[in-house]
Amino acid sequence: MANAEDSVEAPDVGELTPPDRTLMGPGPSDVHPRVLRAMSTPLVGHLDPSFVEIMDEVQELLRYTFRTDNQWTIPVSGTGSAAMEAAIGNVVEPGDTMLVPTNGYFGGRMASMARRAGGEVVEVDAPWGEPLEPADVSDALAEHDPDVFGFVHAETSTGVLQPNVSELTAAAHDHDALVIADSVTSLGGVELRVDEWGIDVAYSGPQKCLSCPPGASPLTLSDEAMDKVLSRETDPRSWYLDLSLLEGYWGDERAYHHTAPITNVYAIREALRLVAEEGIENRWDRHERLAGALKAGVEAMGLEMNAPDDYWLPSLNAVRVPDGVDDGEVCDALIDQYDLEIASGLGDLEGEIFRIGCMGHSARPENVIYVVTALGDVLE
Ligand code: PLP
């Protein structure tokens, strides 16, 4: 029996009542109610036969969404950065060279992860707000002869969609480099064809165009990429993200490695089921249509898009901040007055753009009308 003097006062924390926001920022997006419902279903064990079946279904749905036949397609436990680190930390071996882009925030994160993996980083340059030029990528490949080439298909920091992906992958393969694509803001929202476009490794996050809470993040690797991973001379630096160990759980064996985030796997299963029901091509069309309406709406208000149509990213609309307007004040006013989230720019585009997402369940007419009218009101 504890003494009365020993007891400390328990924190007086009230019931959880988060505000009801409309999420039109760079992610997370609004979660579909069916996904939320899936998350409130009972837990089973992570090796339960019923869960093993769910794992198979998630893998099949992920292959459909990535447009790939890659056997090695899994949800990595963790956020998009975990899938990113699983990709880079396994494919890049100490002494390898990785070519990364400089045209946005997430190319910088790729570089940082490649260095931590013991790789040497070389860069292909393009300004923030512009895509990579295939000729520049070819020149960089010829100059540096990298083992791995990484690029960001949909740069969330700049609202730029990388066009000409097949050209980039073909150039990389001519130099025997494996290609890693960041598809965090494109998977399930913007055309992405992993196999047809020759992408060796692609990773993503669930909280963008899949409209699912973060926690289990898509990753796919070709047989060639997996051969490199499985024939490494040294173990990857992360035990948790070592794909040769994760193979035991997600491969045929289904043996314990770590306890899967069961509820997040339920969630991504339901989110991917929604993708399959809609049809992936229809989903790409919906994003383009709804984001097109958003773009037309902001342009009709006299605002300017940062990216020209050739590389406009429907899932993340970068809108130029008008002269004399404080972007932070506008974002705050939208939250305060409208419970509406959009974001400001960062890095080289700090203070210059608003970032307005149009992703997954947030890519709906009511959200688009709401963000355009609310922004118009706050800017008046
Ligand atoms: N890559 C891109 C393009 C992203 O937009 C993000 C997140 O916004 C990430 C990687 C990292 O994902 P997370 O924040 O889920 O770890």
Residues whose N, C-alpha, C, O or C-beta is under 5 A from the ligand:
A	BS01	PLP	P26 T79 G80 S81 A82 F106 A154 T156 D182 V184 T185 G205
